[in-house]
C-alpha cells in the first residue's frame, strides 16, 4: 500500500468516526429504551446503509463540481465541513432535546436519514477533494454501523449526558478537517 493511500485511509477513518459519532450519541439516548437485539441490529444496518448512500450521492456531485470549478470546489468543501462542524457543536450545546422513540418502518428510514444527512455534505466535500469513492463509502458505512450498535448497546448502561460529548467530538473533528481543507490543501 502506498503512503498516500494509508494517509487517506486514516483521514477517512477519522472522518467516518466523526460522522458516526452522531449516530453513536443518538443511539446512546435511544438505548435507554431497552430495545431488543434484533431492533438494534436492524437500526445499525439501516443507518450504515444511509452512511453509504448519502456520501456517495454527495461525492458524485462533488466530483462534478471539482472537474468544473477546481480549487474553488475544494474551498467550498472546506466551508461545508466547517459549517457542519459548527452546526453539530451549536445544536448540541444550544439545541432542544430530541424525543426518544423506537424507530421502525418509515420512522426508521427518516431517523437514518436525519443522522446521515451530514455525510451527504461531507461527501460533496470529499468529492471536490478527489477522495477514493469505494474507500470512503465502505469506511463510512462500516464505522457508522458499528458506532450505532455500540451507542445502542452502551445506552442501556450509561447516562444520557454522554451523548452530548459524542456530538461535540464529532462536530469538532469535522470543523478541524474543514479548516485543514481551507488552509492546508
MDAnalysis code that builds the backbone (N, CA, C; Angstrom):
import MDAnalysis as mda
import numpy as np

u = mda.Universe.empty(555, n_residues=185, atom_resindex=np.repeat(np.arange(185), 3), trajectory=True)
u.add_TopologyAttr("name", ["N", "CA", "C"] * 185)
u.add_TopologyAttr("resid", np.arange(1, 186))
u.add_TopologyAttr("resname", ["UNK", "UNK", "UNK", "UNK", "UNK", "UNK", "UNK", "UNK", "UNK", "UNK", "UNK", "UNK", "UNK", "UNK", "UNK", "UNK", "UNK", "UNK", "UNK", "UNK", "UNK", "UNK", "UNK", "UNK", "UNK", "UNK", "UNK", "UNK", "UNK", "UNK", "UNK", "UNK", "UNK", "UNK", "UNK", "UNK", "UNK", "UNK", "UNK", "UNK", "UNK", "UNK", "UNK", "UNK", "UNK", "UNK", "UNK", "UNK", "UNK", "UNK", "UNK", "UNK", "UNK", "UNK", "UNK", "UNK", "UNK", "UNK", "UNK", "UNK", "UNK", "UNK", "UNK", "UNK", "UNK", "UNK", "UNK", "UNK", "UNK", "UNK", "UNK", "UNK", "UNK", "UNK", "UNK", "UNK", "UNK", "UNK", "UNK", "UNK", "UNK", "UNK", "UNK", "UNK", "UNK", "UNK", "UNK", "UNK", "UNK", "UNK", "UNK", "UNK", "UNK", "UNK", "UNK", "UNK", "UNK", "UNK", "UNK", "UNK", "UNK", "UNK", "UNK", "UNK", "UNK", "UNK", "UNK", "UNK", "UNK", "UNK", "UNK", "UNK", "UNK", "UNK", "UNK", "UNK", "UNK", "UNK", "UNK", "UNK", "UNK", "UNK", "UNK", "UNK", "UNK", "UNK", "UNK", "UNK", "UNK", "UNK", "UNK", "UNK", "UNK", "UNK", "UNK", "UNK", "UNK", "UNK", "UNK", "UNK", "UNK", "UNK", "UNK", "UNK", "UNK", "UNK", "UNK", "UNK", "UNK", "UNK", "UNK", "UNK", "UNK", "UNK", "UNK", "UNK", "UNK", "UNK", "UNK", "UNK", "UNK", "UNK", "UNK", "UNK", "UNK", "UNK", "UNK", "UNK", "UNK", "UNK", "UNK", "UNK", "UNK", "UNK", "UNK", "UNK", "UNK", "UNK", "UNK", "UNK", "UNK", "UNK", "UNK", "UNK", "UNK"])
u.atoms.positions = np.array([
    [0.827, -1.179, 0.000],
    [0.000, 0.000, 0.000],
    [0.873, 1.245, 0.000],
    [0.471, 2.204, -0.795],
    [1.256, 3.431, -0.863],
    [0.984, 4.318, 0.359],
    [1.926, 5.186, 0.619],
    [1.817, 6.094, 1.761],
    [0.593, 7.007, 1.628],
    [0.298, 7.453, 0.405],
    [-0.851, 8.347, 0.221],
    [-2.170, 7.613, 0.477],
    [-2.247, 6.333, 0.107],
    [-3.455, 5.547, 0.370],
    [-3.634, 5.340, 1.873],
    [-2.559, 5.078, 2.574],
    [-2.625, 4.906, 4.024],
    [-3.058, 6.210, 4.690],
    [-2.472, 7.321, 4.240],
    [-2.870, 8.626, 4.777],
    [-4.355, 8.891, 4.535],
    [-4.821, 8.563, 3.327],
    [-6.231, 8.780, 3.007],
    [-7.121, 7.873, 3.856],
    [-6.701, 6.627, 4.068],
    [-7.477, 5.706, 4.908],
    [-7.587, 6.231, 6.338],
    [-6.499, 6.749, 6.859],
    [-6.510, 7.289, 8.224],
    [-7.449, 8.492, 8.297],
    [-7.323, 9.397, 7.340],
    [-8.180, 10.584, 7.322],
    [-9.648, 10.206, 7.196],
    [-9.959, 9.291, 6.270],
    [-11.350, 8.885, 6.070],
    [-11.898, 8.125, 7.277],
    [-11.045, 7.347, 7.943],
    [-11.481, 6.640, 9.151],
    [-11.834, 7.631, 10.258],
    [-11.024, 8.650, 10.410],
    [-11.312, 9.676, 11.426],
    [-12.588, 10.427, 11.053],
    [-12.737, 10.788, 9.772],
    [-13.953, 11.495, 9.346],
    [-15.180, 10.603, 9.493],
    [-15.052, 9.339, 9.109],
    [-16.169, 8.398, 9.268],
    [-16.551, 8.234, 10.727],
    [-15.549, 8.229, 11.589],
    [-15.811, 8.139, 13.028],
    [-16.506, 9.399, 13.523],
    [-16.074, 10.549, 13.028],
    [-16.714, 11.807, 13.424],
    [-18.182, 11.812, 13.007],
    [-18.460, 11.367, 11.790],
    [-19.851, 11.303, 11.333],
    [-20.633, 10.237, 12.087],
    [-19.988, 9.122, 12.367],
    [-20.645, 8.040, 13.092],
    [-20.923, 8.374, 14.547],
    [-20.170, 9.318, 15.109],
    [-20.406, 9.707, 16.494],
    [-21.783, 10.329, 16.678],
    [-22.312, 10.943, 15.651],
    [-23.671, 11.474, 15.714],
    [-24.661, 10.313, 15.925],
    [-24.516, 9.267, 15.122],
    [-25.378, 8.084, 15.276],
    [-25.113, 7.398, 16.618],
    [-23.863, 7.378, 17.039],
    [-23.499, 6.786, 18.326],
    [-24.201, 7.520, 19.469],
    [-24.122, 8.846, 19.456],
    [-24.693, 9.618, 20.557],
    [-26.216, 9.530, 20.573],
    [-26.846, 9.533, 19.398],
    [-28.294, 9.352, 19.346],
    [-28.641, 7.939, 19.809],
    [-27.804, 6.967, 19.430],
    [-28.009, 5.592, 19.889],
    [-27.914, 5.468, 21.398],
    [-27.014, 6.232, 21.997],
    [-26.914, 6.225, 23.465],
    [-28.243, 6.633, 24.088],
    [-28.818, 7.697, 23.554],
    [-30.105, 8.151, 24.079],
    [-31.213, 7.148, 23.843],
    [-31.229, 6.541, 22.656],
    [-32.259, 5.554, 22.348],
    [-32.043, 4.257, 23.107],
    [-30.813, 3.973, 23.450],
    [-30.504, 2.721, 24.135],
    [-31.177, 2.590, 25.490],
    [-31.536, 3.701, 26.102],
    [-32.206, 3.643, 27.400],
    [-33.615, 3.073, 27.281],
    [-34.131, 2.974, 26.069],
    [-35.465, 2.415, 25.842],
    [-35.462, 0.896, 26.029],
    [-34.295, 0.289, 26.062],
    [-34.175, -1.167, 26.160],
    [-34.735, -1.862, 24.917],
    [-34.153, -1.539, 23.782],
    [-34.547, -2.158, 22.524],
    [-34.137, -3.624, 22.502],
    [-34.845, -4.396, 21.718],
    [-34.486, -5.804, 21.521],
    [-33.252, -5.869, 20.636],
    [-32.477, -6.948, 20.774],
    [-31.251, -7.106, 19.999],
    [-31.532, -7.045, 18.498],
    [-32.620, -7.630, 18.060],
    [-32.984, -7.600, 16.630],
    [-33.216, -6.159, 16.166],
    [-33.866, -5.334, 16.989],
    [-34.082, -3.932, 16.647],
    [-32.747, -3.204, 16.551],
    [-31.850, -3.476, 17.471],
    [-30.533, -2.842, 17.469],
    [-29.778, -3.186, 16.198],
    [-29.807, -4.463, 15.806],
    [-29.125, -4.895, 14.577],
    [-29.721, -4.189, 13.363],
    [-31.057, -4.159, 13.266],
    [-31.714, -3.508, 12.121],
    [-31.414, -2.022, 12.050],
    [-31.476, -1.352, 13.176],
    [-31.203, 0.087, 13.201],
    [-29.774, 0.357, 12.728],
    [-28.807, -0.413, 13.219],
    [-27.409, -0.235, 12.811],
    [-27.199, -0.448, 11.326],
    [-27.824, -1.485, 10.782],
    [-27.666, -1.779, 9.353],
    [-28.271, -0.670, 8.491],
    [-29.461, -0.219, 8.855],
    [-30.107, 0.834, 8.067],
    [-29.301, 2.129, 8.130],
    [-28.829, 2.496, 9.311],
    [-28.015, 3.711, 9.429],
    [-26.709, 3.547, 8.654],
    [-26.102, 2.366, 8.707],
    [-24.893, 2.107, 7.927],
    [-25.132, 2.261, 6.437],
    [-26.261, 1.748, 5.948],
    [-26.591, 1.888, 4.518],
    [-26.788, 3.352, 4.137],
    [-27.430, 4.111, 4.993],
    [-27.599, 5.533, 4.709],
    [-26.259, 6.255, 4.720],
    [-25.318, 5.785, 5.546],
    [-23.982, 6.394, 5.564],
    [-23.135, 5.942, 4.370],
    [-23.653, 5.040, 3.563],
    [-23.040, 4.679, 2.286],
    [-23.698, 5.487, 1.169],
    [-25.031, 5.523, 1.173],
    [-25.786, 6.175, 0.100],
    [-25.579, 7.690, 0.101],
    [-25.699, 8.302, 1.265],
    [-25.643, 9.769, 1.332],
    [-24.276, 10.328, 0.900],
    [-23.148, 9.801, 1.406],
    [-21.884, 10.369, 0.924],
    [-21.622, 10.025, -0.546],
    [-22.128, 8.878, -1.007],
    [-21.956, 8.528, -2.414],
    [-22.649, 9.558, -3.304],
    [-23.872, 9.911, -2.959],
    [-24.570, 10.955, -3.724],
    [-23.810, 12.276, -3.650],
    [-23.348, 12.617, -2.457],
    [-22.583, 13.847, -2.294],
    [-21.291, 13.838, -3.090],
    [-20.610, 12.684, -3.111],
    [-19.334, 12.598, -3.835],
    [-19.535, 12.747, -5.337],
    [-20.614, 12.163, -5.859],
    [-20.891, 12.303, -7.293],
    [-21.053, 13.779, -7.640],
    [-21.796, 14.497, -6.817],
    [-21.975, 15.937, -7.035],
    [-20.632, 16.654, -6.847],
    [-19.874, 16.261, -5.822],
    [-18.579, 16.893, -5.549],
    [-17.575, 16.691, -6.661],
    [-17.524, 15.478, -7.236],
    [-16.603, 15.234, -8.355],
    [-16.945, 16.139, -9.525],
    [-18.231, 16.285, -9.786],
    [-18.669, 17.143, -10.885],
    [-18.244, 18.592, -10.638],
    [-18.442, 19.056, -9.407],
    [-18.012, 20.414, -9.053],
    [-16.499, 20.565, -9.206],
    [-15.763, 19.548, -8.780],
    [-14.310, 19.603, -8.820],
    [-13.800, 19.723, -10.252],
    [-14.388, 18.944, -11.155],
    [-13.950, 18.988, -12.548],
    [-14.236, 20.344, -13.184],
    [-15.336, 20.953, -12.788],
    [-15.740, 22.209, -13.415],
    [-15.198, 23.448, -12.711],
    [-14.908, 23.343, -11.416],
    [-14.532, 24.540, -10.674],
    [-13.206, 24.432, -9.927],
    [-12.551, 23.287, -9.985],
    [-11.214, 23.108, -9.439],
    [-11.027, 23.549, -7.999],
    [-10.106, 24.503, -7.802],
    [-9.733, 24.939, -6.456],
    [-10.908, 25.529, -5.691],
    [-11.826, 26.199, -6.388],
    [-12.988, 26.779, -5.705],
    [-13.857, 25.685, -5.084],
    [-13.902, 24.533, -5.720],
    [-14.684, 23.426, -5.183],
    [-14.068, 22.905, -3.883],
    [-12.736, 22.878, -3.799],
    [-12.070, 22.454, -2.563],
    [-12.385, 23.445, -1.442],
    [-12.355, 24.736, -1.758],
    [-12.716, 25.755, -0.766],
    [-14.164, 25.595, -0.320],
    [-15.060, 25.316, -1.259],
    [-16.461, 25.083, -0.919],
    [-16.587, 23.871, 0.002],
    [-15.836, 22.818, -0.297],
    [-15.845, 21.632, 0.556],
    [-15.386, 21.950, 1.965],
    [-14.341, 22.739, 2.081],
    [-13.850, 23.135, 3.406],
    [-14.870, 23.962, 4.163],
    [-15.516, 24.876, 3.461],
    [-16.547, 25.710, 4.089],
    [-17.712, 24.844, 4.565],
    [-18.107, 23.862, 3.736],
    [-19.188, 22.955, 4.146],
    [-18.827, 22.192, 5.421],
    [-17.605, 21.666, 5.493],
    [-17.191, 20.921, 6.683],
    [-17.160, 21.812, 7.920],
    [-16.641, 23.024, 7.770],
    [-16.620, 23.956, 8.899],
    [-18.055, 24.252, 9.338],
    [-18.934, 24.489, 8.375],
    [-20.333, 24.770, 8.693],
    [-21.021, 23.612, 9.397],
    [-20.792, 22.400, 8.896],
    [-21.396, 21.219, 9.521],
    [-20.863, 21.042, 10.933],
    [-19.560, 21.206, 11.095],
    [-18.958, 21.068, 12.417],
    [-19.524, 22.075, 13.399],
    [-19.593, 23.348, 12.972],
    [-20.178, 24.385, 13.831],
    [-21.634, 24.063, 14.154],
    [-22.378, 23.603, 13.141],
    [-23.789, 23.286, 13.355],
    [-23.952, 22.153, 14.377],
    [-23.148, 21.102, 14.252],
    [-23.232, 19.999, 15.209],
    [-22.911, 20.474, 16.621],
    [-21.879, 21.290, 16.753],
    [-21.489, 21.793, 18.079],
    [-22.588, 22.704, 18.637],
    [-23.093, 23.619, 17.814],
    [-24.114, 24.566, 18.264],
    [-25.388, 23.842, 18.705],
    [-25.887, 22.918, 17.860],
    [-27.134, 22.233, 18.218],
    [-26.952, 21.338, 19.435],
    [-25.760, 20.818, 19.634],
    [-25.506, 20.017, 20.829],
    [-25.541, 20.885, 22.078],
    [-24.937, 22.042, 21.996],
    [-24.865, 22.913, 23.167],
    [-26.154, 23.701, 23.411],
    [-26.831, 24.124, 22.332],
    [-27.957, 25.031, 22.497],
    [-29.276, 24.522, 21.923],
    [-29.264, 23.345, 21.281],
    [-30.483, 22.810, 20.681],
    [-31.398, 22.195, 21.720],
    [-32.599, 21.873, 21.282],
    [-33.570, 21.244, 22.166],
    [-33.316, 19.745, 22.215],
    [-33.734, 19.125, 23.313],
    [-33.616, 17.676, 23.453],
    [-34.490, 16.996, 22.403],
    [-33.993, 15.914, 21.857],
    [-34.750, 15.157, 20.875],
    [-35.698, 14.211, 21.593],
    [-36.836, 13.945, 20.960],
    [-37.744, 12.944, 21.503],
    [-37.145, 11.573, 21.270],
    [-37.261, 10.724, 22.244],
    [-36.702, 9.385, 22.120],
    [-37.830, 8.419, 21.779],
    [-37.620, 7.595, 20.772],
    [-38.635, 6.639, 20.362],
    [-37.944, 5.446, 19.756],
    [-38.690, 4.421, 19.521],
    [-38.150, 3.213, 18.907],
    [-38.463, 3.240, 17.417],
    [-37.479, 3.547, 16.567],
    [-37.765, 3.678, 15.140],
    [-38.006, 2.337, 14.460],
    [-39.009, 2.332, 13.586],
    [-39.280, 1.166, 12.744],
    [-40.004, 1.666, 11.501],
    [-39.942, 0.901, 10.428],
    [-40.615, 1.273, 9.188],
    [-40.141, 2.602, 8.640],
    [-41.090, 3.454, 8.258],
    [-40.778, 4.762, 7.709],
    [-40.062, 5.612, 8.755],
    [-40.431, 5.450, 10.022],
    [-39.767, 6.185, 11.096],
    [-38.285, 5.867, 11.152],
    [-37.927, 4.607, 10.935],
    [-36.521, 4.207, 10.922],
    [-35.793, 4.848, 9.745],
    [-36.431, 4.882, 8.586],
    [-35.808, 5.497, 7.409],
    [-35.581, 6.992, 7.630],
    [-36.568, 7.661, 8.204],
    [-36.409, 9.087, 8.494],
    [-35.336, 9.322, 9.550],
    [-35.301, 8.455, 10.536],
    [-34.276, 8.538, 11.576],
    [-32.886, 8.355, 10.969],
    [-32.726, 7.318, 10.136],
    [-31.432, 7.053, 9.497],
    [-31.031, 8.214, 8.595],
    [-32.000, 8.771, 7.879],
    [-31.714, 9.931, 7.035],
    [-31.229, 11.106, 7.881],
    [-31.901, 11.348, 9.001],
    [-31.552, 12.509, 9.821],
    [-30.150, 12.408, 10.416],
    [-29.716, 11.197, 10.787],
    [-28.373, 11.082, 11.365],
    [-27.289, 10.922, 10.298],
    [-27.689, 10.731, 9.035],
    [-26.683, 10.570, 7.986],
    [-26.654, 11.728, 6.999],
    [-27.525, 12.719, 7.179],
    [-27.579, 13.823, 6.220],
    [-26.260, 14.599, 6.207],
    [-25.569, 14.650, 7.338],
    [-24.264, 15.318, 7.373],
    [-23.269, 14.648, 6.430],
    [-23.407, 13.326, 6.273],
    [-22.460, 12.615, 5.417],
    [-22.663, 12.958, 3.939],
    [-23.844, 13.453, 3.570],
    [-24.067, 13.924, 2.198],
    [-23.177, 15.134, 1.925],
    [-23.221, 16.105, 2.841],
    [-22.411, 17.305, 2.670],
    [-20.926, 16.981, 2.717],
    [-20.555, 16.073, 3.620],
    [-19.156, 15.647, 3.695],
    [-18.767, 14.957, 2.391],
    [-19.689, 14.177, 1.823],
    [-19.438, 13.534, 0.536],
    [-19.166, 14.548, -0.562],
    [-19.923, 15.643, -0.561],
    [-19.664, 16.718, -1.536],
    [-18.243, 17.237, -1.344],
    [-17.889, 17.491, -0.089],
    [-16.543, 17.993, 0.204],
    [-15.480, 17.014, -0.261],
    [-15.668, 15.741, 0.052],
    [-14.677, 14.730, -0.328],
    [-14.623, 14.554, -1.840],
    [-15.770, 14.684, -2.497],
    [-15.791, 14.595, -3.955],
    [-15.008, 15.720, -4.606],
    [-15.128, 16.916, -4.037],
    [-14.365, 18.037, -4.591],
    [-12.881, 17.860, -4.327],
    [-12.554, 17.178, -3.245],
    [-11.160, 16.949, -2.873],
    [-10.559, 15.767, -3.637],
    [-11.420, 14.910, -4.226],
    [-10.954, 13.786, -5.024],
    [-10.696, 12.514, -4.226],
    [-11.421, 12.315, -3.125],
    [-11.248, 11.109, -2.304],
    [-11.690, 9.875, -3.083],
    [-11.143, 8.732, -2.730],
    [-11.495, 7.465, -3.369],
    [-12.904, 7.052, -2.932],
    [-13.803, 6.934, -3.891],
    [-15.212, 6.677, -3.603],
    [-15.417, 5.374, -2.857],
    [-14.879, 4.280, -3.370],
    [-15.129, 2.972, -2.755],
    [-14.618, 2.923, -1.327],
    [-13.469, 3.507, -1.093],
    [-12.878, 3.513, 0.238],
    [-13.722, 4.351, 1.196],
    [-14.164, 5.498, 0.731],
    [-14.966, 6.394, 1.557],
    [-16.269, 5.740, 1.991],
    [-17.043, 5.236, 1.035],
    [-18.361, 4.695, 1.388],
    [-18.239, 3.404, 2.198],
    [-17.223, 2.609, 1.923],
    [-17.020, 1.380, 2.694],
    [-16.702, 1.722, 4.155],
    [-15.751, 2.623, 4.360],
    [-15.384, 3.012, 5.721],
    [-16.530, 3.706, 6.443],
    [-17.190, 4.641, 5.775],
    [-18.298, 5.353, 6.421],
    [-19.413, 4.386, 6.824],
    [-19.754, 3.462, 5.936],
    [-20.827, 2.508, 6.228],
    [-20.494, 1.586, 7.388],
    [-19.298, 1.011, 7.359],
    [-18.887, 0.083, 8.425],
    [-18.768, 0.810, 9.760],
    [-18.110, 1.938, 9.752],
    [-17.892, 2.683, 11.004],
    [-19.212, 3.133, 11.606],
    [-20.105, 3.681, 10.793],
    [-21.376, 4.172, 11.342],
    [-22.245, 3.022, 11.856],
    [-22.208, 1.886, 11.192],
    [-22.964, 0.722, 11.681],
    [-22.438, 0.286, 13.042],
    [-21.134, 0.146, 13.150],
    [-20.531, -0.290, 14.422],
    [-20.776, 0.724, 15.528],
    [-20.612, 2.005, 15.218],
    [-20.836, 3.031, 16.235],
    [-22.309, 3.108, 16.649],
    [-23.221, 2.889, 15.712],
    [-24.644, 2.868, 16.059],
    [-24.930, 1.716, 17.009],
    [-24.430, 0.532, 16.669],
    [-24.634, -0.628, 17.549],
    [-24.035, -0.370, 18.925],
    [-22.829, 0.186, 18.936],
    [-22.169, 0.461, 20.217],
    [-22.981, 1.463, 21.038],
    [-23.477, 2.506, 20.396],
    [-24.278, 3.503, 21.103],
    [-25.555, 2.917, 21.663],
    [-26.240, 2.108, 20.864],
    [-27.481, 1.494, 21.331],
    [-27.227, 0.537, 22.493],
    [-26.163, -0.241, 22.393],
    [-25.852, -1.195, 23.467],
    [-25.360, -0.487, 24.726],
    [-24.495, 0.508, 24.544],
    [-23.995, 1.242, 25.707],
    [-25.069, 2.123, 26.335],
    [-26.015, 2.552, 25.511],
    [-27.103, 3.375, 26.013],
    [-27.896, 2.688, 27.106],
    [-27.857, 1.379, 27.114],
    [-28.527, 0.618, 28.170],
    [-27.841, 0.817, 29.513],
    [-26.562, 1.191, 29.473],
    [-25.767, 1.190, 30.701],
    [-25.240, 2.545, 31.160],
    [-25.233, 3.528, 30.286],
    [-24.629, 4.811, 30.670],
    [-25.666, 5.918, 30.710],
    [-25.297, 7.002, 31.297],
    [-26.220, 8.125, 31.395],
    [-26.337, 8.849, 30.073],
    [-27.443, 9.526, 29.911],
    [-27.771, 10.204, 28.669],
    [-26.803, 11.331, 28.328],
    [-26.212, 11.961, 29.280],
    [-25.348, 13.108, 29.029],
    [-24.124, 12.791, 28.185],
    [-23.680, 11.544, 28.183],
    [-22.522, 11.175, 27.383],
    [-22.793, 11.396, 25.895],
    [-24.049, 11.348, 25.487],
    [-24.406, 11.569, 24.089],
    [-23.986, 12.942, 23.601],
    [-24.097, 13.943, 24.452],
    [-23.693, 15.293, 24.066],
    [-22.193, 15.360, 23.801],
    [-21.401, 14.663, 24.590],
    [-19.960, 14.643, 24.379],
    [-19.628, 14.068, 23.006],
    [-20.302, 12.976, 22.611],
    [-20.055, 12.360, 21.309],
    [-20.359, 13.306, 20.164],
    [-21.460, 14.055, 20.262],
    [-21.805, 15.004, 19.208],
    [-20.808, 16.158, 19.163],
    [-20.383, 16.625, 20.331],
    [-19.376, 17.702, 20.370],
    [-18.069, 17.238, 19.740],
    [-17.658, 16.025, 20.057],
    [-16.426, 15.480, 19.499],
    [-16.543, 15.332, 17.982],
    [-17.666, 14.793, 17.507],
    [-17.878, 14.633, 16.065],
    [-17.863, 15.968, 15.341],
    [-18.564, 16.961, 15.902],
    [-18.563, 18.301, 15.300],
    [-17.176, 18.915, 15.276],
    [-16.412, 18.688, 16.337],
    [-15.047, 19.224, 16.408],
    [-14.153, 18.625, 15.327],
    [-14.260, 17.310, 15.111],
    [-13.460, 16.664, 14.068],
    [-13.794, 17.240, 12.695],
    [-15.083, 17.395, 12.400],
    [-15.471, 17.932, 11.091],
    [-14.976, 19.370, 10.930],
    [-15.067, 20.144, 11.987],
    [-14.573, 21.517, 11.964],
    [-13.071, 21.547, 11.670],
    [-12.322, 20.688, 12.318],
    [-10.862, 20.627, 12.115],
    [-10.529, 20.231, 10.674],
    [-11.245, 19.228, 10.134],
    [-10.969, 18.826, 8.754],
    [-11.371, 19.910, 7.759],
    [-12.425, 20.650, 8.064],
    [-12.798, 21.772, 7.204],
    [-11.724, 22.842, 7.183],
    [-11.189, 23.166, 8.357],
    [-10.099, 24.145, 8.450],
    [-8.876, 23.642, 7.697],
    [-8.598, 22.343, 7.806],
    [-7.462, 21.746, 7.088],
    [-7.651, 21.939, 5.583],
    [-8.850, 21.677, 5.078],
    [-9.102, 21.858, 3.637],
    [-8.944, 23.322, 3.232],
    [-9.438, 24.225, 4.058],
    [-9.395, 25.641, 3.706],
    [-7.987, 26.218, 3.697],
    [-7.171, 25.811, 4.657],
    [-5.881, 26.487, 4.831],
    [-4.652, 25.621, 4.529],
    [-4.805, 24.317, 4.414],
    [-3.626, 23.468, 4.270],
    [-3.714, 22.521, 3.075],
    [-4.545, 22.824, 2.087],
    [-4.588, 21.948, 0.918],
    [-4.191, 22.679, -0.342],
])
